[in-house]
Amino acid sequence: MSAVVVVGAGIVGSSVAYHLARRGVTVTLLEQGPGPATGVTGDSFAWIRSSGGHWPGGAQDLREYVRADYRRLEGELPEVSVRWTGSLSWADSPAQGQRPGPGQFRIGRSDIAALEPNLRDPLTPAIHTPSDAGVEPTAMTHALITAAKAHGAIVLHNTAVTSLQVAGGRVEGVLTSTGLHAAATVVLAAGTNVPTLCVPLAADLAIAASPATLARVTAPPGLVKTIVARPDFEVREVRDGELLLVVPHVEGSAAALAQAAQDALQQLKEAFQGSDQCSLLGYRTARRPMPAHGPVIGYATHDRSVYVAVMHSAITLAPTVGRLIADELVTGRPVPELKRCRPRGH
Ligand SMILES: Cc1cc2nc3c(=O)[nH]c(=O)nc-3n(C[C@H](O)[C@H](O)[C@H](O)COP(=O)(O)OP(=O)(O)OC[C@H]3O[C@@H](n4cnc5c(N)ncnc54)[C@H](O)[C@@H]3O)c2cc1C
């Protein structure tokens, strides 16, 4: 029997498995897909925010640790390659304005041009967040899993959890397509599938699945230098010569989505000089787990047999929540940083 079974090898489950395994816990990580990051993680823009943006509920209490935890992870796992480029963002409308938060600066034309020399006629001012970063989310998930395995974790792909195994009112593991996996604690990190897996617990989780579309674009290396977040598109270089481009989501036909991706590419070309050769590699819509009140992290049963970990902006938060969850599970003591993330009623 594993001490802990983690369900879901997205960025959250992989981080939890890694942080538990490196502290000596016997962990099994179960993933329904053929490999890690086959859920929404693989289609993420993966902007690591350090300030600004929306930090709902308990996410606010985690913000101060994001940067240090990424720096720590880079030290522990050299394969985790963070692009510390900073970000440039603009409010939805110039009239609306945008107030800089901590570590953010309002900058004008010459500073914008120094940071993004290929950007044509930028609106001014912009908000510059030098401490923001981006990561390749699939590579990071693979790195966490490789390291978890090196610390003794067992990782099984093509293993869908069909239900919790309940005996005598207590969850004793999970049933999967390949059999029973017994565990003292089950950590549900299955993203948008967590509410379904929690049905027998009657837990009130309020987690929506919100669609978002990401395109991949070939580009001359260095065309986009920071993370550029404008009202009409968001773009960043994920690796030399490849951009991630957030496409405004449209409901409707495949043709409408294809048009939206082409439109976003066109906006990009109009915005950046030297982008004539940019072309779409592909685009996909994925469903982000979106809890109504911010991250949901903690025990979902009073006997502590089931623990849930679901949040939006999980790329930003994964190193921090992985560390804190491992702390709670290893010591048995609740960590104060997660106090405002608890499932309702717990
Ligand atoms: C276009 C877009 C842009 C985004 N931009 C950002 C951003 O800039 N910054 C940021 O921080 N976040 C961003 N996000 C959100 C971020 O990607 C998600 O918060 C994060 O990937 C969620 O990770 P997860 O591990 O919880 O979920 P997932 O990646 O979905 O992982 C859950 C895993 O569980 C597996 N699973 C599900 N059910 C079962 C089962 N029954 N049995 C076994 N396995 C199961 C799934 O296959 C999946 O691999 C963005 C998302 C999108 C789509």
PDBQT file of the ligand as one rigid body, heavy atoms in Angstrom, charges set to zero:
ROOT
HETATM    1  C1  LIG A 401      -4.959  29.062 -22.680  1.00  0.00    +0.000 C 
HETATM    2  C2  LIG A 401      -4.592  28.917 -21.234  1.00  0.00    +0.000 A 
HETATM    3  C3  LIG A 401      -3.759  29.849 -20.631  1.00  0.00    +0.000 A 
HETATM    4  C4  LIG A 401      -3.400  29.723 -19.302  1.00  0.00    +0.000 A 
HETATM    5  N1  LIG A 401      -2.532  30.624 -18.789  1.00  0.00    +0.000 NA
HETATM    6  C5  LIG A 401      -2.051  30.448 -17.535  1.00  0.00    +0.000 A 
HETATM    7  C6  LIG A 401      -1.019  31.287 -17.055  1.00  0.00    +0.000 A 
HETATM    8  O1  LIG A 401      -0.552  32.161 -17.773  1.00  0.00    +0.000 OA
HETATM    9  N2  LIG A 401      -0.538  31.067 -15.796  1.00  0.00    +0.000 N 
HETATM   10  C7  LIG A 401      -1.039  30.084 -14.985  1.00  0.00    +0.000 A 
HETATM   11  O2  LIG A 401      -0.584  29.932 -13.848  1.00  0.00    +0.000 OA
HETATM   12  N3  LIG A 401      -2.054  29.274 -15.414  1.00  0.00    +0.000 NA
HETATM   13  C8  LIG A 401      -2.553  29.440 -16.672  1.00  0.00    +0.000 A 
HETATM   14  N4  LIG A 401      -3.537  28.613 -17.149  1.00  0.00    +0.000 N 
HETATM   15  C9  LIG A 401      -4.156  27.681 -16.216  1.00  0.00    +0.000 C 
HETATM   16  C10 LIG A 401      -3.260  26.493 -15.927  1.00  0.00    +0.000 C 
HETATM   17  O3  LIG A 401      -2.849  25.909 -17.133  1.00  0.00    +0.000 OA
HETATM   18  C11 LIG A 401      -4.017  25.480 -15.064  1.00  0.00    +0.000 C 
HETATM   19  O4  LIG A 401      -4.376  26.131 -13.842  1.00  0.00    +0.000 OA
HETATM   20  C12 LIG A 401      -3.176  24.264 -14.721  1.00  0.00    +0.000 C 
HETATM   21  O5  LIG A 401      -2.597  23.681 -15.849  1.00  0.00    +0.000 OA
HETATM   22  C13 LIG A 401      -4.036  23.231 -13.993  1.00  0.00    +0.000 C 
HETATM   23  O6  LIG A 401      -3.206  22.149 -13.663  1.00  0.00    +0.000 OA
HETATM   24  P1  LIG A 401      -3.794  20.835 -13.011  1.00  0.00    +0.000 P 
HETATM   25  O7  LIG A 401      -2.636  19.961 -12.734  1.00  0.00    +0.000 OA
HETATM   26  O8  LIG A 401      -4.690  21.201 -11.883  1.00  0.00    +0.000 OA
HETATM   27  O9  LIG A 401      -4.778  20.246 -14.130  1.00  0.00    +0.000 OA
HETATM   28  P2  LIG A 401      -4.460  19.331 -15.389  1.00  0.00    +0.000 P 
HETATM   29  O10 LIG A 401      -3.295  19.797 -16.137  1.00  0.00    +0.000 OA
HETATM   30  O11 LIG A 401      -5.738  19.195 -16.149  1.00  0.00    +0.000 OA
HETATM   31  O12 LIG A 401      -4.046  17.956 -14.734  1.00  0.00    +0.000 OA
HETATM   32  C14 LIG A 401      -4.982  17.023 -14.240  1.00  0.00    +0.000 C 
HETATM   33  C15 LIG A 401      -4.574  15.667 -14.712  1.00  0.00    +0.000 C 
HETATM   34  O13 LIG A 401      -5.445  14.709 -14.144  1.00  0.00    +0.000 OA
HETATM   35  C16 LIG A 401      -5.699  13.711 -15.077  1.00  0.00    +0.000 C 
HETATM   36  N5  LIG A 401      -6.952  13.064 -14.701  1.00  0.00    +0.000 N 
HETATM   37  C17 LIG A 401      -8.194  13.579 -14.720  1.00  0.00    +0.000 A 
HETATM   38  N6  LIG A 401      -9.090  12.696 -14.293  1.00  0.00    +0.000 NA
HETATM   39  C18 LIG A 401      -8.394  11.557 -13.995  1.00  0.00    +0.000 A 
HETATM   40  C19 LIG A 401      -8.766  10.287 -13.523  1.00  0.00    +0.000 A 
HETATM   41  N7  LIG A 401     -10.060   9.982 -13.254  1.00  0.00    +0.000 N 
HETATM   42  N8  LIG A 401      -7.803   9.360 -13.351  1.00  0.00    +0.000 NA
HETATM   43  C20 LIG A 401      -6.484   9.640 -13.599  1.00  0.00    +0.000 A 
HETATM   44  N9  LIG A 401      -6.087  10.851 -14.066  1.00  0.00    +0.000 NA
HETATM   45  C21 LIG A 401      -7.032  11.797 -14.251  1.00  0.00    +0.000 A 
HETATM   46  C22 LIG A 401      -5.802  14.468 -16.394  1.00  0.00    +0.000 C 
HETATM   47  O14 LIG A 401      -5.586  13.627 -17.513  1.00  0.00    +0.000 OA
HETATM   48  C23 LIG A 401      -4.708  15.520 -16.228  1.00  0.00    +0.000 C 
HETATM   49  O15 LIG A 401      -3.477  15.100 -16.756  1.00  0.00    +0.000 OA
HETATM   50  C24 LIG A 401      -3.913  28.680 -18.499  1.00  0.00    +0.000 A 
HETATM   51  C25 LIG A 401      -4.731  27.723 -19.093  1.00  0.00    +0.000 A 
HETATM   52  C26 LIG A 401      -5.059  27.839 -20.442  1.00  0.00    +0.000 A 
HETATM   53  C27 LIG A 401      -5.906  26.785 -21.095  1.00  0.00    +0.000 C 
ENDROOT
TORSDOF 0
